[in-house]
Amino acid sequence: MNIQTENAAKGIKSLLGAQFFSAIADNALLIVAFALLEEGAHDPWWMPVLKGLSIFSFVAFAPWVGVWSDRWPKRQVMMTANAIKACACFGLLWGVHPFFSFALLGIGAALYSPAKYGLITELEPQDRLVKANAWIEVSTVVAAVVGVVLGGWCVSERVQGSDFSEFLSTWLDFETQLLPAFMVLLCLYMAAGLLNLKIPESGVTYERRSDALKGVARFIQSNKTLWLDPKGRLSLSVTTLFWGVGASMQLMTLAWAQAHLGVSLELSSYIQAMSALGAMAGAWLAARFLQMHHAKHLLWVGLLLGALLPVLNWVHSLSMAMLLMGLAGLLSGLFVVPMNALLQSRGRELLSAGESIAVQNFNENFCVLSMMGLYSVLLALQIPVQSLLNILGACIAVCMVWIMCEQAKISSQKSVTSNQEKA
């Protein structure tokens, strides 16, 4: 192993560690925020609104975060973004309005993502992108599992009613019983910041751009470039769909388990964790057996996932629910990892690393934002969560059929062109 390869390997490990702790805190914060809303007796539709506010920053700042990520060393960008997320967490504890706190959290996350994924493309060659992405996804999913379990434990009655919780509330003069949870979250963000210091610089530099209006125009053009490219359109449409579905499922699983199975928020978070474990297994399988050129042959997996979701409404036991959610997660991980690698590879060929990730984030999070808005409206209309699962499954199936038809057209056109050239 030469020095450059060794430094890249060390950089990926440091990156994995930093984003691991940051992602644990992000996922645990969602559960803690859910409990905070229940403590304040807020309506159920508040939760998707808060989630939507954190996602809004990805959409609003999309034309600039990629440029900012390419302008400064990505390690510094990640540290700044992590500090912003920690401030949002502290704001919730301090009593800042949840809407403002989650909007601030979204700004930090919007800055963090293009720096993290852009650094992967700078440190690793194309032939190792699938494996690097798989490790990032495995790390992210493990963090999601640990985060939701940790969040569920932190909001449990045995922690909220503990002597330690009462001691902290008295010593720090906070009324909430969730103080231990917030202390854990802030420590996690601090650990992520310290690990960021070990990430080396890639040495890759990009042209500086400062004009804001030109930045918007360039972003629009970059968006068009990826959508007009056949490989870019295929991978971008799939990852966009599944990020929206994943965000909806994250909240819907909690509500479904409480309403359909009658379990507590703590046990609901464990069901959600099973989905994350399944996604981790799917990501590992993708890293072990798949390459980027396999991506277009896995579209049927997405169709199968859409058909699986309504089956949950026939489940009435906790163990079976966890099994099915694990299977859904496995299908998602197996499907999305090669698509994500294909999109990153194609994006870097057509654009820069930061810009391509920013375009990807914009589209994926615009889909998430739209689905969060729709979910909030449906909750406000008091549509049963069981019906929402059926609607979501049907939407996935319809979208996947459309994507498969588009891919079939592209393949047919390529075949005709190839035959004409041979003739």
C-alpha positions as CSV (number, residue, x, y, z in Angstrom):
1,M,0.0,0.0,0.0
2,N,1.6,3.3,-1.0
3,I,1.5,6.5,1.1
4,Q,-1.3,8.1,-0.8
5,T,-3.5,5.0,-0.5
6,E,-2.7,4.6,3.2
7,N,-3.6,8.3,3.9
8,A,-6.9,7.8,2.0
9,A,-7.7,4.7,4.1
10,K,-7.0,6.6,7.3
11,G,-9.1,9.5,6.1
12,I,-12.1,7.3,5.3
13,K,-11.8,5.7,8.8
14,S,-11.7,9.1,10.5
15,L,-14.6,10.2,8.3
16,L,-16.6,7.1,9.3
17,G,-16.0,7.8,13.0
18,A,-16.9,11.5,12.8
19,Q,-20.1,11.0,10.9
20,F,-21.0,7.9,13.0
21,F,-21.2,9.9,16.3
22,S,-22.9,12.8,14.5
23,A,-25.5,10.5,13.0
24,I,-26.2,8.8,16.3
25,A,-26.9,12.2,17.8
26,D,-29.1,13.2,14.8
27,N,-31.2,10.0,15.1
28,A,-31.5,10.1,18.9
29,L,-32.5,13.8,18.7
30,L,-35.6,12.9,16.6
31,I,-36.8,10.6,19.3
32,V,-36.0,13.1,22.0
33,A,-37.8,15.8,20.1
34,F,-40.9,13.5,19.7
35,A,-40.9,13.1,23.5
36,L,-40.4,16.8,24.0
37,L,-43.5,17.5,21.9
38,E,-45.5,14.9,23.9
39,E,-44.3,16.5,27.1
40,G,-45.6,19.8,25.8
41,A,-48.9,18.3,24.7
42,H,-48.5,19.4,21.1
43,D,-50.6,18.0,18.2
44,P,-49.2,14.9,16.3
45,W,-48.8,17.0,13.1
46,W,-46.1,19.0,14.7
47,M,-43.5,16.2,14.3
48,P,-43.5,16.0,10.4
49,V,-43.5,19.8,10.4
50,L,-40.4,19.9,12.5
51,K,-38.8,17.2,10.3
52,G,-39.8,19.3,7.2
53,L,-38.2,22.4,8.7
54,S,-34.9,20.6,9.1
55,I,-35.1,19.4,5.5
56,F,-36.0,22.8,4.1
57,S,-32.5,24.0,4.5
58,F,-31.3,21.3,2.1
59,V,-33.6,22.8,-0.5
60,A,-33.2,26.5,0.3
61,F,-29.3,26.4,0.4
62,A,-28.8,23.8,-2.3
63,P,-27.3,26.3,-4.8
64,W,-24.6,27.3,-2.4
65,V,-23.7,24.4,0.0
66,G,-21.9,22.5,-2.8
67,V,-19.8,25.6,-3.7
68,W,-19.1,26.3,0.0
69,S,-18.0,22.6,0.4
70,D,-15.6,22.9,-2.5
71,R,-14.3,26.4,-1.5
72,W,-12.9,25.4,2.0
73,P,-11.2,22.2,3.3
74,K,-14.1,19.7,3.8
75,R,-12.9,18.8,7.3
76,Q,-13.4,22.4,8.4
77,V,-16.8,22.5,6.7
78,M,-17.8,19.3,8.6
79,M,-16.7,20.7,11.9
80,T,-18.6,23.9,11.4
81,A,-21.7,22.0,10.4
82,N,-21.4,19.7,13.4
83,A,-21.2,22.8,15.7
84,I,-24.3,24.3,14.2
85,K,-26.2,21.0,14.9
86,A,-25.0,21.0,18.5
87,C,-26.3,24.6,18.9
88,A,-29.7,23.5,17.6
89,C,-29.7,20.7,20.2
90,F,-28.8,23.1,22.9
91,G,-31.5,25.5,21.7
92,L,-34.2,22.9,22.2
93,L,-33.0,22.3,25.7
94,W,-32.8,26.1,26.5
95,G,-36.4,26.5,25.4
96,V,-35.9,28.0,21.9
97,H,-39.0,27.4,19.8
98,P,-38.7,23.9,18.2
99,F,-39.4,25.4,14.7
100,F,-36.3,27.6,14.9
101,S,-34.2,24.9,16.5
102,F,-35.0,22.4,13.8
103,A,-34.4,24.9,11.0
104,L,-30.9,25.5,12.5
105,L,-30.4,21.8,12.7
106,G,-31.2,21.6,9.0
107,I,-28.6,24.3,8.1
108,G,-25.9,22.2,9.8
109,A,-27.0,19.0,8.1
110,A,-27.2,20.7,4.7
111,L,-23.6,21.9,5.1
112,Y,-22.4,18.5,6.4
113,S,-23.7,16.3,3.6
114,P,-21.9,17.6,0.5
115,A,-18.6,17.9,2.5
116,K,-18.9,14.3,3.7
117,Y,-19.8,12.6,0.4
118,G,-17.6,15.0,-1.6
119,L,-14.6,13.9,0.5
120,I,-15.3,10.3,-0.4
121,T,-15.0,11.0,-4.1
122,E,-11.8,12.9,-3.5
123,L,-10.1,10.3,-1.3
124,E,-11.2,7.1,-3.1
125,P,-10.8,6.0,-6.8
126,Q,-13.9,5.1,-8.8
127,D,-13.3,1.3,-8.5
128,R,-13.7,1.6,-4.7
129,L,-16.6,4.0,-4.6
130,V,-19.2,1.3,-4.1
131,K,-17.3,-0.2,-1.2
132,A,-16.6,3.3,0.3
133,N,-20.3,4.2,-0.1
134,A,-21.3,0.9,1.4
135,W,-19.1,1.5,4.5
136,I,-20.6,5.0,4.9
137,E,-24.1,3.6,4.6
138,V,-23.3,0.8,7.0
139,S,-21.8,3.3,9.4
140,T,-24.8,5.6,9.0
141,V,-27.3,2.8,9.5
142,V,-25.5,1.4,12.5
143,A,-25.6,5.0,13.9
144,A,-29.3,5.1,13.1
145,V,-29.9,1.8,15.0
146,V,-27.8,3.0,18.0
147,G,-29.4,6.5,17.8
148,V,-33.0,5.4,17.9
149,V,-32.4,2.8,20.6
150,L,-30.4,5.3,22.6
151,G,-33.2,7.9,22.0
152,G,-35.8,5.4,23.1
153,W,-33.9,4.5,26.2
154,C,-33.3,8.2,27.1
155,V,-37.0,9.0,26.9
156,S,-38.1,5.9,28.9
157,E,-39.7,6.4,32.3
158,R,-36.8,4.8,34.1
159,V,-34.4,7.4,32.8
160,Q,-36.8,10.4,33.0
161,G,-37.8,9.5,36.6
162,S,-34.3,8.7,37.8
163,D,-32.5,10.4,40.7
164,F,-29.9,11.5,38.2
165,S,-32.5,13.3,36.1
166,E,-33.9,15.1,39.2
167,F,-30.3,16.0,40.2
168,L,-29.6,17.5,36.8
169,S,-32.9,19.4,36.7
170,T,-32.2,20.9,40.1
171,W,-28.5,21.7,39.6
172,L,-29.0,23.2,36.1
173,D,-32.4,24.7,36.8
174,F,-34.3,23.1,33.9
175,E,-37.9,22.0,34.2
176,T,-37.8,19.2,31.5
177,Q,-37.3,15.6,32.5
178,L,-35.4,15.1,29.3
179,L,-32.3,16.8,30.5
180,P,-30.1,13.6,30.6
181,A,-31.0,12.9,27.0
182,F,-29.9,16.3,25.9
183,M,-26.6,15.9,27.9
184,V,-25.9,12.7,26.0
185,L,-26.7,14.3,22.6
186,L,-24.3,17.2,23.3
187,C,-21.5,14.8,24.3
188,L,-22.0,12.9,21.0
189,Y,-21.8,16.1,18.9
190,M,-18.6,17.0,20.8
191,A,-17.1,13.5,20.1
192,A,-17.9,13.9,16.4
193,G,-16.2,17.3,16.3
194,L,-13.0,15.9,17.9
195,L,-12.9,13.0,15.4
196,N,-13.2,15.6,12.5
197,L,-9.7,16.8,13.5
198,K,-8.2,13.5,12.3
199,I,-9.5,13.7,8.8
200,P,-6.7,14.6,6.4
201,E,-6.9,17.1,3.5
202,S,-7.4,15.5,0.1
203,G,-5.4,18.1,-1.7
204,V,-8.2,18.6,-4.3
205,T,-9.0,22.2,-5.1
206,Y,-11.7,23.8,-7.2
207,E,-12.3,27.0,-9.0
208,R,-13.6,29.7,-6.6
209,R,-17.0,31.2,-7.3
210,S,-18.4,34.2,-5.4
211,D,-21.3,35.6,-7.4
212,A,-24.6,34.5,-5.7
213,L,-26.8,34.9,-8.7
214,K,-24.3,33.1,-10.9
215,G,-24.3,30.4,-8.3
216,V,-28.0,29.9,-8.6
217,A,-27.8,29.9,-12.4
218,R,-25.0,27.4,-12.3
219,F,-26.9,25.2,-9.9
220,I,-29.9,25.2,-12.1
221,Q,-27.7,24.2,-15.1
222,S,-26.0,21.5,-13.0
223,N,-29.5,20.1,-12.1
224,K,-30.4,20.0,-15.7
225,T,-27.1,18.3,-16.6
226,L,-27.7,15.4,-14.2
227,W,-31.4,15.0,-15.1
228,L,-30.7,15.0,-18.9
229,D,-28.0,12.4,-18.5
230,P,-29.5,8.8,-18.8
231,K,-27.4,7.3,-16.0
232,G,-27.8,10.5,-13.9
233,R,-31.6,10.5,-14.3
234,L,-31.9,6.8,-13.4
235,S,-29.9,7.0,-10.2
236,L,-31.2,10.4,-9.2
237,S,-34.8,9.5,-9.6
238,V,-34.3,6.3,-7.5
239,T,-32.4,7.9,-4.7
240,T,-34.8,10.9,-4.6
241,L,-37.8,8.5,-4.3
242,F,-36.2,6.4,-1.6
243,W,-35.0,9.3,0.5
244,G,-38.5,10.7,0.6
245,V,-39.9,7.2,1.4
246,G,-37.3,6.7,4.1
247,A,-38.0,10.0,5.9
248,S,-41.7,9.3,5.8
249,M,-41.2,5.8,7.1
250,Q,-39.1,7.1,10.0
251,L,-42.0,9.0,11.4
252,M,-44.8,6.7,10.2
253,T,-43.2,3.7,11.9
254,L,-43.3,5.4,15.3
255,A,-47.0,6.4,14.8
256,W,-48.0,3.1,13.3
257,A,-46.5,1.0,16.1
258,Q,-48.2,3.1,18.8
259,A,-51.6,3.2,17.0
260,H,-51.7,-0.3,15.5
261,L,-49.7,-2.4,18.0
262,G,-50.4,-0.2,21.1
263,V,-46.8,-0.1,22.2
264,S,-44.8,2.7,23.9
265,L,-42.6,5.2,22.1
266,E,-39.6,3.3,23.4
267,L,-40.7,0.0,21.8
268,S,-41.7,1.9,18.6
269,S,-38.1,3.2,18.3
270,Y,-36.8,-0.4,18.5
271,I,-39.1,-1.4,15.6
272,Q,-37.6,1.5,13.6
273,A,-34.1,0.3,14.6
274,M,-34.9,-3.1,13.0
275,S,-35.4,-1.3,9.7
276,A,-32.0,0.3,10.1
277,L,-30.4,-3.1,10.8
278,G,-31.9,-4.5,7.7
279,A,-30.6,-1.6,5.7
280,M,-27.1,-2.2,7.1
281,A,-27.3,-5.9,6.0
282,G,-28.4,-4.8,2.6
283,A,-25.6,-2.3,2.3
284,W,-23.1,-5.0,3.3
285,L,-24.5,-7.4,0.7
286,A,-24.2,-4.6,-1.9
287,A,-20.6,-4.0,-1.0
288,R,-19.8,-7.7,-1.1
289,F,-21.5,-8.7,-4.3
290,L,-22.5,-5.7,-6.4
291,Q,-20.8,-3.1,-8.7
292,M,-22.1,0.1,-10.2
293,H,-23.2,-1.6,-13.5
294,H,-25.6,-3.8,-11.5
295,A,-27.7,-0.8,-10.4
296,K,-30.1,-0.8,-13.3
297,H,-30.8,-4.5,-12.9
298,L,-32.2,-4.0,-9.3
299,L,-35.2,-1.9,-10.1
300,W,-37.5,-4.8,-9.3
301,V,-36.3,-4.6,-5.7
302,G,-37.9,-1.2,-5.3
303,L,-41.2,-2.5,-6.7
304,L,-41.1,-5.4,-4.1
305,L,-40.6,-2.9,-1.3
306,G,-43.7,-0.9,-2.3
307,A,-45.7,-4.1,-2.2
308,L,-44.3,-5.0,1.2
309,L,-45.4,-1.9,3.2
310,P,-49.2,-2.6,3.1
311,V,-48.6,-6.1,4.5
312,L,-47.7,-4.4,7.8
313,N,-51.3,-3.7,8.4
314,W,-52.0,-7.4,8.6
315,V,-49.4,-7.8,11.4
316,H,-50.5,-7.7,15.0
317,S,-47.4,-9.0,16.9
318,L,-44.3,-7.0,17.8
319,S,-41.9,-9.8,16.6
320,M,-43.4,-10.1,13.2
321,A,-43.5,-6.3,12.8
322,M,-39.8,-6.2,13.6
323,L,-39.1,-9.0,11.1
324,L,-40.9,-7.2,8.2
325,M,-39.3,-3.9,9.0
326,G,-35.9,-5.6,8.9
327,L,-36.8,-7.1,5.5
328,A,-37.9,-3.6,4.2
329,G,-34.6,-2.1,5.4
330,L,-32.6,-4.9,3.7
331,L,-34.3,-4.3,0.4
332,S,-33.6,-0.6,0.7
333,G,-29.9,-1.0,1.5
334,L,-29.4,-3.5,-1.2
335,F,-31.1,-1.2,-3.8
336,V,-29.9,2.3,-2.9
337,V,-26.1,1.7,-2.3
338,P,-25.2,0.9,-5.9
339,M,-27.5,3.6,-7.2
340,N,-25.8,6.1,-4.9
341,A,-22.4,5.1,-6.1
342,L,-23.5,5.4,-9.7
343,L,-24.9,8.9,-9.1
344,Q,-21.7,10.0,-7.3
345,S,-19.5,8.6,-10.1
346,R,-21.6,10.2,-12.9
347,G,-22.0,13.4,-11.0
348,R,-18.2,13.9,-10.6
349,E,-17.7,13.2,-14.3
350,L,-20.2,15.8,-15.3
351,L,-19.8,18.3,-12.4
352,S,-17.6,18.7,-9.3
353,A,-17.8,16.5,-6.2
354,G,-19.5,19.2,-4.1
355,E,-21.9,20.4,-6.8
356,S,-23.1,16.9,-7.7
357,I,-23.8,16.1,-4.1
358,A,-25.6,19.4,-3.6
359,V,-27.8,18.6,-6.6
360,Q,-28.5,15.2,-5.2
361,N,-29.4,16.6,-1.8
362,F,-31.7,19.2,-3.3
363,N,-33.7,16.7,-5.2
364,E,-33.8,14.1,-2.5
365,N,-34.7,16.6,0.2
366,F,-37.3,18.4,-1.9
367,C,-39.0,15.0,-2.2
368,V,-38.7,14.6,1.6
369,L,-40.0,18.1,2.2
370,S,-43.0,17.4,-0.1
371,M,-43.8,14.1,1.6
372,M,-43.5,15.7,5.1
373,G,-45.9,18.4,4.1
374,L,-48.3,15.9,2.7
375,Y,-48.0,13.7,5.8
376,S,-48.7,16.7,8.1
377,V,-51.8,17.5,6.1
378,L,-53.1,13.9,6.2
379,L,-52.4,13.7,10.0
380,A,-54.3,17.0,10.5
381,L,-57.2,15.5,8.6
382,Q,-57.0,12.5,11.0
383,I,-56.4,9.9,8.3
384,P,-55.5,6.6,10.0
385,V,-51.8,5.7,9.9
386,Q,-52.8,2.3,8.5
387,S,-54.3,4.0,5.5
388,L,-51.2,6.1,5.1
389,L,-49.1,2.9,4.8
390,N,-51.2,1.7,2.0
391,I,-51.0,5.1,0.2
392,L,-47.2,5.1,0.6
393,G,-46.8,1.6,-0.7
394,A,-48.9,2.4,-3.7
395,C,-46.9,5.5,-4.5
396,I,-43.6,3.5,-4.4
397,A,-45.0,0.9,-6.7
398,V,-46.3,3.4,-9.3
399,C,-43.1,5.4,-9.3
400,M,-41.0,2.3,-9.7
401,V,-43.1,1.1,-12.6
402,W,-42.6,4.5,-14.3
403,I,-38.8,4.4,-13.7
404,M,-38.6,0.8,-15.1
405,C,-40.5,1.9,-18.2
406,E,-38.1,4.8,-18.6
407,Q,-35.1,2.5,-18.3
408,A,-36.6,0.1,-20.8
409,K,-37.0,3.0,-23.3
410,I,-33.4,4.0,-22.8
411,S,-32.1,0.5,-23.3
412,S,-34.3,0.1,-26.4
413,Q,-32.9,3.3,-27.9
414,K,-29.4,2.3,-27.2
415,S,-30.0,-1.1,-28.9
416,V,-31.4,0.6,-32.0
417,T,-28.5,3.0,-32.2
418,S,-26.0,0.2,-31.8
419,N,-27.7,-1.8,-34.6
420,Q,-27.7,1.2,-36.9
421,E,-24.0,1.8,-36.3
422,K,-23.2,-1.9,-37.0
423,A,-25.2,-1.8,-40.2
